[in-house]
């Protein structure tokens, strides 16, 4: 093997994120789509269709919780890749592990919907459901922390932005652990808590996400001033 640099003398410092983003978006889309396939009305519904639909409320609840959680994870993943300058082999593999848990979520969703109201099985299903949600959220945070540690983020990203996104991705983890314990006693309340965590990530709180726009405007101003100076010199 030759140790000579590639033609042009340009060394590859990282991997493109285009295919990583395409694969991730595809997995997120398929996982969300699979959720609705678990909602079905019994074949013997007959004349009591409205009552049968009402009895499917566990499926509706699980669907909304999982859809919101996957949607929140996708939003976080989208922000991470937006600030990503490049990827490396470890980051790509961590991303695959994240997608592993995201693609798995339709299974515990169906498990909870099928066994709610059956006492002991309900608690087991709620626990598996909560652990699955916790793992997917944890992997998203691990992905971001590794990107920062490995200097994969864009060089123009301010330290305040890094800290803000880290804080934004962190609070739900403790909540998941508390709700998993609560699910051993009142599973339905725990699942409603999972929904609240997902909504916390989805809803664009002005105080949190507004700071992202403030940081972006601050980055644009120097570039705009530089462009104005160049125009002045040219004139």
C-alpha positions as CSV (number, residue, x, y, z in Angstrom):
1,X,0.0,0.0,0.0
2,X,1.2,3.5,-0.8
3,X,1.4,6.2,1.8
4,X,1.2,9.0,-0.7
5,X,-1.6,11.5,-0.3
6,X,-4.5,11.4,-2.8
7,X,-4.3,13.4,-6.0
8,X,-4.4,17.1,-5.4
9,X,-2.9,16.8,-1.9
10,X,-6.3,16.9,-0.2
11,X,-6.7,14.5,2.8
12,X,-10.1,13.4,3.8
13,X,-10.9,14.6,7.3
14,X,-14.3,13.1,7.7
15,X,-17.3,11.5,6.0
16,X,-20.2,13.1,4.3
17,X,-23.5,13.2,6.3
18,X,-25.8,13.1,3.3
19,X,-26.4,9.4,3.2
20,X,-26.5,9.2,7.0
21,X,-29.3,11.7,7.0
22,X,-31.2,10.0,4.2
23,X,-31.0,6.6,6.0
24,X,-32.1,8.1,9.3
25,X,-35.0,10.0,7.8
26,X,-36.1,6.8,6.1
27,X,-36.0,4.7,9.4
28,X,-37.9,7.4,11.3
29,X,-40.6,7.6,8.6
30,X,-41.0,3.8,8.5
31,X,-41.2,3.5,12.3
32,X,-43.9,6.2,12.5
33,X,-45.8,4.5,9.7
34,X,-45.7,1.1,11.3
35,X,-47.4,2.5,14.4
36,X,-50.7,3.0,12.7
37,X,-50.8,-0.6,11.5
38,X,-51.2,-1.8,15.0
39,X,-54.6,0.0,15.3
40,X,-57.4,-2.3,14.2
41,X,-61.0,-2.9,15.0
42,X,-62.0,-6.5,15.9
43,X,-63.7,-8.4,13.1
44,X,-66.8,-9.1,15.3
45,X,-67.5,-5.4,15.9
46,X,-70.7,-5.6,13.9
47,X,-73.5,-3.3,15.1
48,X,-71.4,-2.1,18.1
49,X,-68.8,-0.4,15.9
50,X,-68.8,2.8,17.9
51,X,-68.3,0.9,21.2
52,X,-65.6,-1.2,19.7
53,X,-63.8,1.9,18.5
54,X,-64.0,3.4,22.0
55,X,-62.6,0.2,23.5
56,X,-59.4,0.6,21.4
57,X,-58.4,3.7,23.5
58,X,-55.2,1.9,24.7
59,X,-54.0,1.6,21.1
60,X,-54.8,5.3,20.5
61,X,-52.9,6.3,23.6
62,X,-49.9,4.2,22.7
63,X,-49.9,5.4,19.2
64,X,-49.9,9.1,20.2
65,X,-47.2,8.5,22.8
66,X,-44.9,6.6,20.4
67,X,-45.6,9.0,17.5
68,X,-44.8,12.0,19.6
69,X,-41.6,10.3,21.0
70,X,-40.4,9.3,17.5
71,X,-41.2,12.8,16.2
72,X,-39.3,14.4,19.1
73,X,-36.4,12.2,18.4
74,X,-36.4,13.1,14.8
75,X,-36.5,16.8,15.6
76,X,-33.5,16.4,17.9
77,X,-31.7,14.3,15.3
78,X,-32.4,17.0,12.7
79,X,-30.9,19.7,14.9
80,X,-27.8,17.6,15.5
81,X,-27.2,16.9,11.8
82,X,-27.8,20.6,11.1
83,X,-24.9,21.5,13.3
84,X,-22.8,18.6,12.1
85,X,-19.7,19.6,10.0
86,X,-18.8,16.0,9.2
87,X,-19.1,12.4,10.5
88,X,-16.7,9.7,11.3
89,X,-16.9,5.9,11.6
90,X,-17.8,5.9,15.3
91,X,-20.5,8.5,14.8
92,X,-22.1,6.6,12.0
93,X,-22.2,3.4,14.1
94,X,-23.7,5.2,17.1
95,X,-26.3,6.6,14.7
96,X,-27.1,3.0,13.6
97,X,-27.6,2.0,17.2
98,X,-30.0,4.9,17.7
99,X,-31.9,3.8,14.6
100,X,-32.0,0.3,16.0
101,X,-34.0,1.5,19.0
102,X,-36.2,3.8,17.0
103,X,-37.2,1.0,14.6
104,X,-37.9,-1.2,17.6
105,X,-40.5,1.2,19.2
106,X,-43.5,-0.2,17.3
107,X,-43.1,-3.5,19.1
108,X,-43.4,-2.2,22.7
109,X,-46.2,0.1,21.5
110,X,-48.2,-2.9,20.4
111,X,-47.3,-4.8,23.5
112,X,-48.6,-2.1,25.8
113,X,-51.8,-1.6,23.8
114,X,-52.5,-5.4,23.9
115,X,-51.9,-6.0,27.6
116,X,-53.2,-2.8,29.3
117,X,-55.8,-3.6,31.9
118,X,-54.4,-7.1,32.7
119,X,-52.6,-6.2,35.9
120,X,-49.3,-8.0,35.9
121,X,-48.8,-8.2,32.1
122,X,-49.7,-4.5,31.9
123,X,-46.9,-3.6,34.3
124,X,-44.4,-5.7,32.4
125,X,-45.5,-4.2,29.1
126,X,-45.3,-0.6,30.5
127,X,-41.9,-1.3,31.8
128,X,-40.6,-2.6,28.5
129,X,-42.2,0.4,26.8
130,X,-40.6,2.9,29.2
131,X,-37.1,1.3,28.9
132,X,-37.4,1.4,25.1
133,X,-38.3,5.1,25.1
134,X,-35.5,5.8,27.6
135,X,-32.9,4.0,25.4
136,X,-33.9,5.9,22.3
137,X,-33.7,9.2,24.1
138,X,-30.4,8.3,25.7
139,X,-28.8,7.3,22.4
140,X,-29.8,10.6,20.9
141,X,-28.0,12.4,23.7
142,X,-25.0,10.1,23.4
143,X,-24.8,10.8,19.7
144,X,-24.8,14.6,20.3
145,X,-22.2,14.4,23.1
146,X,-19.9,12.3,21.0
147,X,-20.2,14.7,18.0
148,X,-19.1,17.6,20.4
149,X,-16.3,15.6,21.9
150,X,-15.0,14.4,18.6
151,X,-15.1,17.9,17.1
152,X,-17.6,16.9,14.5
153,X,-19.8,20.0,14.9
154,X,-19.4,23.1,12.7
155,X,-16.5,25.3,13.7
156,X,-18.8,28.4,13.7
157,X,-21.1,27.0,16.3
158,X,-20.9,29.0,19.6
159,X,-20.3,27.3,22.9
160,X,-23.6,28.7,24.2
161,X,-25.4,26.8,21.4
162,X,-23.7,23.5,22.3
163,X,-24.6,23.9,26.0
164,X,-28.2,24.9,25.1
165,X,-28.8,21.8,22.9
166,X,-27.1,19.5,25.5
167,X,-29.5,20.9,28.1
168,X,-32.4,20.5,25.8
169,X,-31.7,16.8,25.2
170,X,-30.9,15.9,28.8
171,X,-33.9,16.7,31.1
172,X,-36.2,13.9,29.9
173,X,-33.8,11.1,30.9
174,X,-34.5,11.5,34.6
175,X,-38.2,11.8,33.9
176,X,-38.1,8.5,32.0
177,X,-36.4,6.7,34.9
178,X,-38.9,8.1,37.4
179,X,-41.9,7.1,35.2
180,X,-40.5,3.6,34.6
181,X,-40.6,3.1,38.4
182,X,-44.1,4.7,38.5
183,X,-45.2,2.3,35.8
184,X,-44.8,-0.6,38.2
185,X,-47.7,0.7,40.1
186,X,-49.9,2.8,37.8
187,X,-48.8,2.0,34.2
188,X,-51.4,4.3,32.4
189,X,-50.2,7.3,34.4
190,X,-46.6,6.5,33.5
191,X,-47.5,6.3,29.8
192,X,-49.2,9.7,30.0
193,X,-46.0,11.0,31.5
194,X,-44.0,9.7,28.6
195,X,-46.3,11.7,26.3
196,X,-45.6,14.8,28.4
197,X,-41.9,14.3,28.0
198,X,-42.3,14.0,24.2
199,X,-44.4,17.1,24.0
200,X,-41.8,19.0,26.0
201,X,-39.3,18.3,23.2
202,X,-41.8,19.0,20.4
203,X,-43.3,22.2,21.6
204,X,-41.0,25.1,20.6
205,X,-40.8,26.8,24.0
206,X,-39.9,30.5,23.3
207,X,-37.2,30.6,26.0
208,X,-35.3,27.6,24.8
209,X,-35.6,27.5,21.0
210,X,-35.7,31.3,20.7
211,X,-32.1,31.4,21.9
212,X,-31.1,29.3,18.9
213,X,-32.5,32.0,16.5
214,X,-30.7,34.6,18.5
215,X,-27.3,32.8,18.2
216,X,-27.9,32.3,14.5
217,X,-28.6,36.0,14.0
218,X,-25.4,36.9,15.9
219,X,-23.4,34.6,13.5
220,X,-25.0,36.2,10.4
221,X,-24.2,39.8,11.4
222,X,-20.4,39.5,11.2
223,X,-20.8,37.9,7.8
224,X,-23.2,40.6,6.6
225,X,-20.8,43.3,7.9
226,X,-17.9,41.7,6.1
227,X,-19.9,41.7,2.9
228,X,-20.7,45.4,3.4
229,X,-17.1,46.2,4.0
230,X,-16.0,44.4,0.8
231,X,-18.6,46.4,-1.1
232,X,-17.3,49.6,0.4
233,X,-13.8,48.8,-0.6
234,X,-14.8,47.9,-4.1
235,X,-16.6,51.2,-4.5
